Amino acid sequence: DGSLIGAPEEYENRPKNPKTKRSVLLAMPTPSDIPTAEEADNPTVEPYLLALLDVLGFESKLKELGVQKMQALYKSLIDVALEPHVAKSQWTPFLIPISENAFHPGMFCLPIRYAYFSDSILLWIPYHQTFVQPFLDKCLDVFCEALSIGLPLRGAITAGELFLHKKTNTYIGEALVEAARLEKAQDWVGVCLGASVRSEKLRIPFDPRLVMLWDTPIKQGYDELLSGLVLDWARRWRENHSKSPCDIINQLRVAGFEKYY
């Protein structure tokens, strides 16, 4: 009805400056067919988008730094790269289509979840076309922030029917197996999208600002796992960071593992 909700006391409803402009931001509900509340005690198998991110060179860095220093660096990974970007029920910006050629800026609550153990991070979200862009946004942010603190990630994003339950630490499904195989098969610092994202059933839409066509460096015999798409993390890096990622990656080279960098 045009009333203001949650505006601070000093907010000017009708600014005195005639040049001041206001834009209405839509707050849309999360699609009703997607669970957004706390996890159910008896969850079911559902279609998900899933990202598995692994810290490249974790074992070598652990030997180099020792447990105490490595724990501090790992804590930075969680505090700086992971939790700020994937905290539960974050308001997420999104362009809402209002006609065939017109969009309106909006916000909605993204039901993303995550888990981490040892050198691996798992991110997932119930599959819905509306969620694809913001989910990939979060994956890009986590990747770039991790690299900025000296922890390069290698990962895979897949899609499919999964049983994912954080309360009981239960993670089962072919898409998870695919992500684990694809993550280990890659010979670079980056995140590849698996063949399952080309599912004819899910028909996943991709924003060309977030992904790019790329021949992922991969070990022999694993080509069938590839979709041909990777996260365009270099573009996101240029948008948010001034330092060259090449300098960081060159400093992370480990003898005997140069091909990954």
C-alpha positions as CSV (number, residue, x, y, z in Angstrom):
1,D,0.0,0.0,0.0
2,G,3.0,2.3,-0.2
3,S,3.7,2.5,3.5
4,L,7.3,2.1,4.8
5,I,8.3,-1.0,6.7
6,G,11.3,-1.0,9.0
7,A,12.5,2.5,8.0
8,P,14.8,4.3,10.5
9,E,13.3,7.2,12.4
10,E,15.4,9.8,10.4
11,Y,14.3,8.4,7.1
12,E,12.6,11.1,5.0
13,N,9.4,9.8,3.4
14,R,9.2,12.9,1.2
15,P,12.8,14.3,0.7
16,K,13.0,18.1,0.6
17,N,15.6,18.0,-2.1
18,P,13.6,17.8,-5.4
19,K,16.5,16.0,-7.1
20,T,16.4,13.1,-4.7
21,K,14.9,10.0,-6.3
22,R,13.5,6.9,-4.6
23,S,13.3,3.4,-6.0
24,V,10.9,0.8,-4.7
25,L,12.6,-2.6,-4.0
26,L,10.3,-5.6,-4.1
27,A,10.6,-8.1,-1.3
28,M,9.3,-11.4,-2.7
29,P,8.5,-14.5,-0.8
30,T,10.5,-17.6,-1.4
31,P,8.6,-20.0,-3.8
32,S,6.0,-21.8,-1.7
33,D,7.1,-25.3,-3.0
34,I,10.6,-24.8,-1.5
35,P,11.4,-25.6,2.1
36,T,12.9,-22.6,3.9
37,A,12.3,-23.3,7.6
38,E,14.5,-25.5,9.8
39,E,15.4,-28.9,8.5
40,A,12.7,-31.5,8.9
41,D,13.4,-34.4,11.2
42,N,12.3,-36.8,8.4
43,P,13.6,-35.3,5.2
44,T,13.0,-36.8,1.7
45,V,15.1,-37.1,-1.4
46,E,14.8,-33.8,-3.4
47,P,16.5,-32.2,-6.4
48,Y,19.4,-30.0,-5.3
49,L,22.2,-27.9,-6.6
50,L,25.4,-28.8,-4.8
51,A,28.9,-27.4,-4.6
52,L,31.9,-29.3,-3.2
53,L,34.9,-27.1,-2.6
54,D,38.3,-28.6,-1.5
55,V,41.3,-26.7,-0.2
56,L,44.1,-27.4,-2.7
57,G,47.4,-28.3,-1.2
58,F,45.9,-28.7,2.3
59,E,48.2,-31.6,3.3
60,S,51.3,-29.7,2.1
61,K,50.3,-26.6,3.9
62,L,49.6,-28.5,7.1
63,K,53.1,-29.9,7.1
64,E,54.5,-26.5,6.4
65,L,52.6,-24.5,9.0
66,G,51.8,-27.1,11.7
67,V,48.5,-27.8,13.3
68,Q,48.2,-24.6,15.3
69,K,48.9,-22.1,12.5
70,M,46.8,-24.2,10.1
71,Q,43.9,-24.1,12.5
72,A,44.1,-20.3,12.6
73,L,44.1,-20.2,8.8
74,Y,41.2,-22.6,8.6
75,K,39.3,-20.4,11.0
76,S,39.8,-17.5,8.7
77,L,38.5,-19.6,5.8
78,I,35.2,-20.2,7.8
79,D,34.9,-16.7,9.3
80,V,35.9,-14.6,6.2
81,A,35.2,-16.7,3.1
82,L,32.3,-19.0,4.1
83,E,29.9,-17.9,6.8
84,P,29.5,-14.2,5.7
85,H,28.3,-15.4,2.3
86,V,26.2,-18.4,3.2
87,A,24.7,-17.6,6.5
88,K,21.2,-19.0,6.9
89,S,18.3,-17.1,5.4
90,Q,20.2,-14.2,4.0
91,W,18.3,-11.6,2.0
92,T,19.5,-12.0,-1.5
93,P,19.3,-9.4,-4.3
94,F,17.7,-10.7,-7.6
95,L,16.2,-9.3,-10.8
96,I,12.6,-10.2,-10.9
97,P,11.0,-10.5,-14.4
98,I,7.9,-8.4,-14.6
99,S,7.4,-8.7,-18.4
100,E,9.2,-10.3,-21.3
101,N,11.8,-7.6,-21.5
102,A,11.6,-5.8,-18.2
103,F,13.0,-6.7,-14.7
104,H,12.7,-5.1,-11.3
105,P,15.3,-5.3,-8.5
106,G,14.1,-7.4,-5.6
107,M,15.1,-9.4,-2.5
108,F,14.2,-12.8,-1.2
109,C,15.4,-15.2,1.4
110,L,17.8,-17.7,0.0
111,P,17.5,-21.2,1.7
112,I,21.2,-22.1,1.3
113,R,22.9,-24.6,3.7
114,Y,26.5,-25.6,4.2
115,A,28.8,-28.0,6.0
116,Y,32.5,-28.3,6.4
117,F,34.9,-31.0,7.5
118,S,38.7,-31.3,7.2
119,D,39.6,-29.6,3.9
120,S,36.2,-29.8,2.3
121,I,33.3,-27.4,2.1
122,L,29.8,-28.5,1.0
123,L,27.2,-26.0,-0.1
124,W,23.7,-26.9,-1.3
125,I,20.3,-25.5,-2.1
126,P,16.9,-26.9,-3.1
127,Y,16.7,-26.7,-6.9
128,H,14.6,-23.9,-8.2
129,Q,15.3,-21.8,-11.3
130,T,15.2,-18.6,-9.2
131,F,17.9,-19.9,-6.9
132,V,20.6,-20.7,-9.6
133,Q,22.0,-17.2,-10.0
134,P,22.3,-16.3,-6.3
135,F,23.7,-19.8,-5.5
136,L,26.5,-19.4,-8.0
137,D,27.0,-15.9,-6.7
138,K,27.7,-17.3,-3.3
139,C,30.0,-20.0,-4.7
140,L,32.0,-17.3,-6.5
141,D,32.3,-15.1,-3.4
142,V,33.5,-18.0,-1.2
143,F,36.1,-19.0,-3.9
144,C,37.5,-15.5,-4.3
145,E,37.6,-14.7,-0.5
146,A,39.3,-18.0,0.2
147,L,41.9,-17.3,-2.5
148,S,42.5,-13.8,-1.1
149,I,43.6,-15.2,2.3
150,G,45.9,-17.8,0.6
151,L,43.7,-20.8,0.5
152,P,43.1,-21.9,-3.2
153,L,40.0,-23.9,-3.8
154,R,39.2,-26.6,-6.4
155,G,35.6,-27.6,-6.7
156,A,32.7,-29.0,-8.6
157,I,29.0,-28.1,-8.9
158,T,26.5,-30.7,-9.7
159,A,22.7,-31.2,-9.7
160,G,20.3,-34.1,-9.0
161,E,18.2,-36.0,-6.5
162,L,19.9,-36.0,-3.2
163,F,19.3,-36.8,0.5
164,L,21.0,-34.0,2.4
165,H,20.4,-33.6,6.1
166,K,22.8,-31.5,8.2
167,K,21.2,-32.4,11.6
168,T,22.3,-36.0,11.2
169,N,25.4,-35.3,8.9
170,T,23.8,-37.5,6.2
171,Y,24.7,-36.7,2.6
172,I,23.8,-39.3,0.0
173,G,23.3,-39.2,-3.8
174,E,24.8,-39.7,-7.2
175,A,25.3,-35.9,-7.6
176,L,27.6,-35.9,-4.5
177,V,29.6,-38.9,-5.9
178,E,29.9,-37.0,-9.2
179,A,31.1,-33.8,-7.4
180,A,33.7,-35.8,-5.4
181,R,35.0,-37.5,-8.5
182,L,35.1,-34.3,-10.6
183,E,36.8,-32.3,-7.9
184,K,39.6,-34.8,-7.6
185,A,40.0,-35.1,-11.4
186,Q,40.8,-31.4,-12.0
187,D,44.3,-30.1,-12.5
188,W,43.8,-26.4,-11.7
189,V,42.6,-23.8,-9.2
190,G,38.9,-23.4,-10.1
191,V,35.4,-24.7,-10.0
192,C,34.0,-26.9,-12.8
193,L,30.3,-27.6,-13.4
194,G,29.6,-31.3,-13.8
195,A,27.7,-33.0,-16.6
196,S,24.6,-33.3,-14.5
197,V,23.9,-29.6,-14.7
198,R,22.9,-30.1,-18.3
199,S,19.9,-32.2,-17.1
200,E,17.0,-32.1,-19.5
201,K,14.7,-32.7,-16.6
202,L,15.9,-29.8,-14.5
203,R,16.7,-27.4,-17.4
204,I,19.0,-25.2,-15.3
205,P,19.4,-21.6,-16.5
206,F,22.8,-20.0,-16.3
207,D,23.8,-16.4,-16.2
208,P,26.7,-15.7,-18.7
209,R,28.2,-13.3,-16.2
210,L,28.8,-16.1,-13.7
211,V,29.9,-19.1,-15.9
212,M,31.9,-19.5,-19.0
213,L,32.7,-22.1,-21.6
214,W,36.2,-23.5,-20.8
215,D,38.2,-26.7,-21.4
216,T,38.9,-27.6,-17.8
217,P,42.4,-29.1,-17.2
218,I,41.5,-32.6,-16.2
219,K,43.1,-36.0,-15.6
220,Q,42.9,-38.6,-18.4
221,G,39.7,-40.7,-18.4
222,Y,37.4,-38.2,-16.7
223,D,36.1,-36.2,-19.7
224,E,32.6,-37.7,-19.3
225,L,32.2,-35.8,-16.1
226,L,32.5,-32.4,-17.8
227,S,29.7,-30.1,-18.8
228,G,31.9,-27.6,-20.6
229,L,31.1,-24.9,-18.1
230,V,33.2,-23.4,-15.2
231,L,32.6,-20.6,-12.7
232,D,34.0,-17.4,-14.1
233,W,35.8,-16.5,-10.9
234,A,38.3,-14.2,-12.6
235,R,35.5,-11.8,-13.6
236,R,34.2,-11.8,-10.0
237,W,37.7,-11.2,-8.7
238,R,38.2,-8.1,-11.0
239,E,34.9,-6.7,-9.7
240,N,35.8,-7.0,-6.0
241,H,39.6,-7.1,-5.6
242,S,42.4,-4.8,-6.7
243,K,45.4,-7.2,-6.2
244,S,46.2,-9.6,-9.1
245,P,45.2,-13.2,-8.4
246,C,48.2,-14.2,-10.4
247,D,50.5,-12.9,-7.7
248,I,48.7,-14.9,-5.0
249,I,48.6,-18.1,-7.1
250,N,52.3,-17.8,-7.9
251,Q,53.1,-17.6,-4.2
252,L,51.1,-20.8,-3.5
253,R,53.0,-23.0,-6.0
254,V,54.2,-26.2,-4.3
255,A,57.1,-28.1,-5.7
256,G,55.9,-31.2,-7.5
257,F,52.4,-29.8,-7.9
258,E,53.1,-26.9,-10.3
259,K,50.5,-28.0,-12.9
260,Y,47.6,-27.1,-10.5
261,Y,48.7,-23.5,-10.4
